[in-house]
Amino acid sequence: MSVPQYRKAAALALVAGLGLSLAACSTKSDDAKNDASGKVTITVDCQPVGSQKELLKNWNDDVAEFQRQNPNIVIKSVSVGEQCNNPPDFTARLAGGTVTDIFYGYMTDLQQVLDSGQAMDVTQYVNKDTIPTWDSVDPALKEVFSDGGKLYAIPVKNYSMGLVYNKVLFQRAGLDVNNPPRTWPEVRAAAKKIAALGNGIAGYAEYSAGNTGGWHFTSLLYSQGGEMLTPDGKKADFNNAMGKQVLQNLKDMRYGDNSMGSRQLLQWGDLLTNAGAGKVGMFIGAPDTTQAIVSQFQGKFQDWAMGPLPGQDGPAKATLGGGEGYFFKKGLTPEQVKAGLKWIAYQKLTPGKGQFDYVRAKPQNYPVGLPQPLLFAGGSDAQKQELDLRKANANVDTANFAVFEGNPVPIKGEPRNAQAIYAVLDAAMSGVLTNPNANIDALLKTAEGKVNQLLAAGS
């Protein structure tokens, strides 16, 4: 799961700009076929919401330019709010058959999309004609959206997790802004100093609701060297010393040190709202969380920096990586699929265009220079072009990410049935963050049993 990248804050505006209401944008066959003039119409979701004025304008400008270059294609943009921010809502839309023709999903969503019967195999349509940079896209990302040798979605974002920290609060607490904590004991010590500043500041903040708690539990477990599932993917593998250490660290900070603030059960937008207000010293996130803090939660780029994900007694053993892509709804015509691929190529996979239009983004309230999204394979033509453009148009201090980039941590993907597993682990995370008498052994045993049940049901 990603910040936008994983599903971002709850959207307030459901209709904006070129957007249509979801009800008005039925994706049945009579809505998006070739019309009498020979034009091909497709509906595409996750248009930026109205509160993201510059991003929305960029999207709408891209649609207009794309349609000018491809006069036979009509893009109907849809802002569906919660679907692109909230895993349970995405699942509900998927089950209800109300997804758009080209619809957004996490890298963790492939199985549930396949199970829903909504996914279309687009393998035969993906080539250099439809996506000119396809050969540059990281093969590992293509594999994430493949099953049985068939491709069901196109990757458009990729991320890995590290320690995001507030430089202003670090300075006020007497901490070295150029040397963030590298171990969880160091995180605990730094969190105590930051929380001692008072005024409602949390030294370290953590998620524990809306599947985000389980998502972060996974990354924290990876830092310990653990695995969420057994190698065959059939059983839970987190009810062990490493899983217990994850929860013990949080319980110690929450109740032993009182360094995590009193408000818990945080979801994505809750934590970043507090961060934007200068009330959070550290949290786990991807580089683009700083983008969200600024563009959606009124924070400042210069206040934030990143280090690698901490380990328990040394460097982290691994960190969580993930991202998102666009699926194709079953039943589309070949012309619609090709039109959708061309749009994704233009908006998401072309250096200098769409999300990579750094010249346009540079003067806007949008960061250029973050080490993300990492879509193209190292050394590929598109990767070189994207990196050159990023460096030439950087509007943030790339030194803020130097420690993160200079100390890479091995990346692990998300587990099978990730969203369902994350929902189960929310209870364990919320347990240690809301109950000073929480029994860690019992929380993990309960979670283990529930995960084993859902894995057995899906086997």
Disulfide bonds with the S-S distance in Angstrom:
Cys46-Cys84 1.65
